[in-house]
């Protein structure tokens, strides 16, 4: 080992709450952008703008401005989703928990809070492509959030264990 490594000159790790914040924000921004692309290429009938429909007036919410605002709002909401995962499931290192979390989020959005969004038809009225695309997007999003948080949590625990010895 070099003298630099012996003296502990490693970069300071990011605190877990800050890492969860950035993971949630990036995950929300990235995967809602992918969701918009899925809408644009007709894989799904649902665009991110459905988030704005019940609360804001004007036609702007259906244009590119509405899409950008919706993606930003989804990024912010995703921060809360990431902190919920951190609070409940951070100790489980398997990606299966992230997959289950993503599917749970899909069920919550499409069955519980669906009536709040008039732009989303009841699940029985959605096309097969929309349902499959949505399940896949939510699953991959859940895996991204879950695996990122669990991996960092496990790493931090391992570093603390090594530092204690």
BAZAKOL-105254 format. One record per residue: x, y, z of N, C-alpha, C, CB in turn; residue in three letters. Coordinates in steps of 0.05 Angstrom, whole numbers, padded with zeros to 5 digits, always signed. Glycine has a CB too. Layout:
BEGIN
XYZXYZXYZXYZALA...
This chain:
BEGIN
+00017-00024+00000+00000+00000+00000+00017+00025+00000-00019+00000+00024UNK+00008+00045-00014+00023+00070-00014+00017+00085+00012+00016+00087-00039UNK+00035+00104+00017+00032+00120+00041+00006+00135+00041+00055+00140+00043UNK-00004+00144+00017-00029+00159+00015-00052+00142+00025-00034+00167-00014UNK-00053+00116+00017-00075+00098+00026-00073+00092+00055-00075+00073+00009UNK-00048+00089+00065-00045+00082+00093-00055+00105+00111-00016+00077+00100UNK-00052+00129+00103-00060+00152+00119-00090+00157+00118-00045+00176+00111UNK-00105+00142+00102-00133+00146+00101-00142+00169+00085-00144+00149+00129UNK-00128+00174+00063-00135+00197+00045-00156+00189+00024-00111+00207+00032UNK-00173+00171+00031-00194+00164+00012-00214+00186+00012-00208+00137+00021UNK-00228+00189-00010-00249+00210-00010-00271+00202+00010-00262+00213-00039UNK-00282+00222+00022-00303+00217+00042-00328+00207+00027-00310+00243+00058UNK-00340+00186+00038-00364+00176+00025-00388+00195+00029-00371+00148+00036UNK-00406+00194+00010-00430+00211+00012-00447+00200+00035-00445+00211-00015UNK-00458+00218+00052-00477+00208+00073-00501+00194+00060-00486+00232+00090UNK-00511+00174+00073-00533+00158+00062-00557+00174+00055-00540+00136+00082UNK-00567+00192+00072-00590+00208+00064-00586+00224+00039-00598+00227+00087UNK-00562+00235+00035-00556+00250+00011-00556+00231-00014-00530+00265+00014UNK-00544+00207-00010-00543+00188-00032-00572+00179-00039-00526+00163-00024UNK-00589+00175-00019-00617+00167-00025-00631+00190-00039-00632+00161+00002UNK-00626+00215-00032-00638+00238-00045-00630+00238-00075-00629+00264-00032UNK-00604+00235-00081-00595+00236-00109-00605+00212-00124-00565+00238-00110UNK-00605+00189-00112-00615+00165-00125-00645+00169-00133-00612+00140-00108UNK-00661+00179-00114-00689+00183-00120-00693+00204-00141-00703+00192-00095UNK-00679+00226-00140-00682+00248-00159-00674+00238-00187-00665+00272-00151UNK-00650+00226-00189-00641+00217-00215-00659+00195-00226-00612+00206-00213UNK-00667+00176-00209-00685+00155-00217-00712+00166-00228-00691+00135-00194UNK-00723+00185-00214-00748+00196-00223-00745+00211-00249-00759+00215-00202UNK-00724+00227-00252-00720+00242-00276-00715+00224-00300-00697+00262-00273UNK-00697+00204-00295-00689+00186-00317-00712+00169-00326-00666+00169-00308UNK-00726+00155-00307-00746+00136-00315-00772+00149-00324-00752+00118-00291UNK-00778+00174-00315-00801+00188-00326-00795+00197-00354-00809+00211-00308UNK-00770+00204-00360-00762+00211-00387-00764+00186-00405-00733+00222-00388UNK-00756+00164-00395-00760+00139-00410-00790+00133-00414-00746+00115-00396UNK-00806+00139-00394-00835+00136-00397-00846+00154-00418-00849+00141-00370UNK-00836+00179-00420-00845+00197-00441-00837+00186-00468-00834+00225-00437UNK-00813+00175-00470-00804+00164-00496-00821+00140-00503-00774+00155-00494UNK-00829+00124-00484-00847+00102-00489-00874+00112-00500-00852+00085-00464UNK-00883+00134-00489-00908+00146-00499-00904+00157-00528-00917+00169-00481UNK-00882+00171-00532-00876+00183-00558-00874+00162-00580-00849+00198-00556UNK-00863+00138-00573-00861+00117-00593-00884+00097-00592-00835+00101-00588UNK-00906+00105-00579-00931+00091-00578-00930+00063-00565-00942+00088-00606UNK-00913+00061-00545-00912+00036-00529-00933+00038-00507-00885+00031-00517UNK-00941+00062-00500-00960+00066-00479-00979+00090-00486-00946+00071-00452UNK-01002+00090-00474-01022+00111-00478-01018+00133-00457-01050+00100-00477UNK-01001+00128-00437-00999+00146-00414-00973+00162-00417-00999+00130-00388UNK-00976+00188-00415-00953+00206-00416-00950+00218-00388-00956+00229-00437UNK-00926+00229-00382-00922+00241-00355-00941+00264-00349-00894+00250-00353UNK-00952+00277-00369-00969+00300-00365-00995+00294-00350-00976+00312-00392UNK-01002+00268-00348-01027+00262-00334-01025+00271-00305-01033+00231-00335UNK-01001+00275-00295-00997+00284-00268-01008+00312-00264-00967+00284-00261UNK-01008+00329-00284-01016+00357-00282-01046+00361-00288-01000+00374-00301UNK-01058+00343-00302-01086+00347-00312-01106+00354-00290-01095+00322-00325UNK-01107+00341-00267-01128+00348-00248-01123+00375-00233-01130+00327-00228UNK-01098+00385-00233-01093+00408-00216-01087+00434-00230-01070+00401-00199UNK-01079+00434-00255-01072+00458-00268-01089+00464-00292-01043+00457-00277UNK-01094+00490-00297-01110+00498-00320-01092+00506-00343-01129+00522-00312UNK-01104+00506-00367-01089+00515-00390-01081+00492-00408-01065+00531-00382UNK-01076+00499-00433-01068+00479-00452-01038+00473-00451-01076+00487-00480UNK-01023+00491-00438-00994+00488-00437-00986+00461-00424-00982+00510-00421UNK-01003+00451-00406-00996+00426-00393-00996+00402-00412-01016+00421-00370UNK-01007+00405-00436-01006+00383-00455-00983+00386-00475-01032+00382-00471UNK-00968+00408-00474-00945+00413-00491-00919+00405-00479-00944+00442-00499UNK-00897+00414-00491-00871+00407-00481-00865+00418-00453-00849+00416-00501UNK-00877+00442-00447-00873+00454-00421-00886+00436-00399-00886+00482-00419UNK-00909+00426-00405-00923+00408-00387-00907+00382-00383-00951+00401-00396UNK-00895+00372-00404-00879+00348-00402-00855+00353-00384-00870+00339-00430UNK-00841+00375-00388-00818+00381-00371-00825+00385-00342-00804+00406-00381UNK-00847+00399-00337-00856+00404-00309-00864+00377-00297-00880+00424-00308UNK-00877+00360-00312-00885+00334-00302-00861+00316-00295-00903+00320-00322UNK-00841+00316-00312-00817+00301-00307-00803+00311-00282-00798+00301-00331UNK-00802+00337-00279-00789+00348-00254-00805+00341-00229-00788+00379-00257UNK-00832+00342-00231-00848+00335-00208-00845+00305-00201-00878+00341-00213UNK-00844+00288-00222-00839+00260-00217-00812+00255-00205-00842+00244-00244UNK-00792+00270-00213-00766+00268-00200-00767+00275-00170-00746+00286-00214UNK-00782+00296-00164-00785+00303-00135-00801+00283-00120-00799+00331-00133UNK-00822+00272-00132-00838+00251-00118-00821+00226-00114-00863+00245-00135UNK-00803+00221-00133-00786+00198-00131-00767+00199-00108-00770+00194-00157UNK-00760+00223-00099-00743+00226-00075-00758+00214-00051-00736+00256-00070UNK-00783+00220-00048-00799+00208-00026-00801+00178-00029-00827+00220-00026UNK-00804+00168-00054-00806+00139-00058-00779+00126-00050-00812+00133-00088UNK-00757+00139-00056-00731+00128-00049-00727+00127-00018-00708+00144-00062UNK-00736+00148-00005-00734+00148+00024-00752+00127+00037-00741+00176+00036UNK-00775+00121+00025-00792+00100+00036-00778+00073+00033-00820+00099+00021UNK-00765+00069+00010-00750+00044+00006-00727+00042+00026-00738+00042-00023UNK-00713+00065+00030-00691+00065+00049-00701+00059+00077-00678+00093+00049UNK-00724+00069+00085-00734+00065+00112-00743+00036+00116-00757+00084+00117UNK-00754+00023+00095-00766-00003+00099-00749-00026+00089-00792-00003+00084UNK-00734-00023+00068-00722-00046+00055-00692-00045+00050-00735-00051+00029UNK-00678-00025+00061-00650-00021+00055-00633-00045+00062-00640+00003+00070UNK-00640-00061+00081-00624-00083+00091-00624-00107+00072-00633-00092+00118UNK-00642-00108+00053-00645-00131+00036-00629-00126+00010-00674-00137+00029UNK-00608-00142+00006-00590-00137-00016-00598-00149-00043-00562-00146-00009UNK-00619-00165-00043-00627-00178-00068-00643-00158-00085-00644-00202-00062UNK-00639-00160-00111-00653-00142-00130-00683-00150-00131-00641-00144-00157UNK-00690-00173-00121-00718-00181-00121-00735-00162-00105-00720-00210-00111UNK-00724-00151-00083-00739-00133-00067-00745-00107-00082-00724-00126-00041UNK-00726-00098-00098-00731-00075-00115-00752-00081-00136-00705-00066-00129UNK-00751-00105-00148-00771-00112-00167-00799-00113-00154-00765-00140-00179UNK-00801-00124-00131-00826-00125-00116-00836-00097-00109-00824-00141-00091UNK-00817-00079-00102-00824-00052-00095-00835-00037-00120-00799-00037-00084UNK-00823-00042-00143-00832-00030-00168-00860-00040-00175-00813-00036-00190UNK-00865-00065-00172-00892-00076-00178-00912-00066-00158-00891-00107-00177UNK-00904-00063-00133-00922-00051-00113-00929-00022-00120-00909-00052-00085UNK-00909-00007-00130-00915+00020-00139-00934+00021-00162-00888+00034-00146UNK-00931+00002-00181-00949+00000-00203-00978-00005-00193-00941-00023-00223UNK-00981-00024-00175-01007-00030-00164-01019-00006-00150-01005-00054-00145UNK-01003+00008-00135-01013+00032-00121-01023+00053-00141-00992+00044-00102UNK-01007+00059-00161-01014+00079-00181-01038+00071-00197-00990+00085-00199UNK-01039+00047-00207-01060+00039-00225-01086+00029-00212-01050+00018-00243UNK-01084+00022-00187-01109+00012-00173-01118+00031-00151-01103-00015-00162UNK-01100+00042-00135-01109+00059-00113-01112+00088-00120-01089+00057-00090UNK-01092+00100-00133-01095+00129-00138-01103+00135-00167-01068+00142-00132UNK-01110+00115-00182-01119+00119-00210-01142+00138-00212-01127+00092-00221UNK-01162+00138-00194-01185+00157-00197-01177+00186-00195-01205+00151-00175UNK-01154+00192-00184-01145+00220-00182-01136+00231-00209-01122+00223-00162UNK-01129+00214-00228-01118+00222-00253-01137+00214-00276-01091+00209-00258UNK-01153+00234-00286-01172+00228-00307-01158+00219-00333-01189+00252-00312UNK-01133+00226-00337-01118+00218-00361-01110+00189-00362-01094+00235-00364UNK-01114+00175-00340-01107+00146-00340-01133+00131-00338-01088+00139-00316UNK-01139+00115-00359-01163+00099-00359-01161+00077-00338-01168+00087-00387UNK-01184+00066-00330-01183+00043-00312-01166+00021-00325-01211+00033-00305UNK-01154+00005-00309-01135-00015-00320-01148-00034-00339-01123-00031-00297UNK-01173-00040-00335-01187-00058-00354-01191-00046-00382-01215-00066-00342UNK-01190-00019-00383-01193-00006-00409-01167+00001-00423-01209+00019-00405UNK-01144-00004-00410-01118+00002-00422-01110-00020-00442-01097+00005-00400UNK-01095-00013-00461-01085-00033-00481-01064-00051-00468-01073-00019-00505UNK-01061-00074-00479-01041-00093-00469-01013-00081-00470-01042-00119-00485UNK-01007-00066-00491-00980-00054-00493-00976-00034-00471-00977-00040-00520UNK-00996-00018-00464-00993+00001-00442-00989-00013-00416-01019+00019-00441UNK-01003-00034-00410-01000-00048-00385-00972-00061-00383-01022-00070-00382UNK-00964-00074-00404-00938-00088-00404-00915-00067-00402-00934-00105-00430UNK-00917-00046-00417-00896-00025-00416-00896-00012-00388-00902-00003-00437UNK-00919-00007-00376-00920+00005-00350-00908-00013-00328-00948+00013-00342UNK-00916-00039-00329-00905-00058-00310-00875-00059-00312-00918-00086-00314UNK-00865-00060-00337-00836-00061-00341-00822-00036-00331-00830-00065-00371UNK-00833-00013-00337-00820+00012-00328-00820+00014-00297-00835+00036-00339UNK-00842+00007-00285-00843+00008-00256-00824-00013-00244-00872+00004-00246UNK-00823-00036-00256-00805-00057-00246-00776-00049-00247-00809-00083-00261UNK-00768-00038-00270-00740-00029-00274-00734-00006-00256-00734-00022-00303UNK-00753+00012-00253-00749+00035-00234-00746+00025-00206-00774+00054-00236UNK-00762+00006-00197-00760-00006-00171-00733-00019-00166-00782-00025-00165UNK-00724-00034-00187-00698-00047-00185-00675-00026-00183-00693-00065-00209UNK-00677-00005-00198-00657+00016-00197-00656+00029-00169-00664+00038-00218UNK-00679+00037-00159-00680+00049-00133-00670+00029-00111-00708+00060-00126UNK-00682+00006-00112-00676-00014-00091-00648-00023-00091-00694-00038-00094UNK-00637-00030-00114-00610-00041-00115-00590-00019-00109-00604-00053-00143UNK-00594+00005-00118-00576+00027-00112-00574+00033-00082-00584+00053-00127UNK-00597+00034-00070-00598+00040-00041-00586+00017-00025-00626+00047-00032UNK-00595-00007-00031-00585-00031-00016-00555-00035-00019-00600-00056-00025UNK-00545-00031-00043-00517-00034-00049-00501-00014-00032-00511-00030-00079UNK-00508+00011-00032-00494+00031-00017-00496+00026+00013-00505+00059-00024UNK-00519+00017+00022-00523+00011+00050-00505-00012+00058-00553+00004+00056UNK-00504-00033+00042-00487-00056+00049-00457-00048+00048-00492-00079+00029UNK-00449-00031+00029-00422-00022+00028-00414-00006+00052-00418-00004+00003UNK-00432+00012+00061-00427+00028+00084-00424+00010+00109-00450+00049+00089UNK-00441-00010+00112-00439-00028+00135-00413-00043+00134-00463-00048+00135UNK-00404-00052+00110-00379-00066+00108-00355-00048+00115-00376-00077+00080UNK-00356-00023+00106-00335-00004+00113-00334+00001+00143-00339+00023+00098UNK-00357+00004+00155-00357+00008+00185-00346-00016+00199-00386+00014+00194UNK-00353-00040+00189-00343-00064+00201-00312-00066+00199-00357-00089+00189UNK-00302-00059+00175-00273-00060+00171-00259-00039+00187-00266-00056+00141UNK-00271-00016+00190-00259+00006+00206-00258-00002+00236-00274+00032+00202UNK-00277-00018+00245-00279-00026+00273-00257-00046+00280-00306-00036+00280UNK-00247-00061+00260-00228-00081+00266-00199-00072+00264-00231-00104+00247UNK
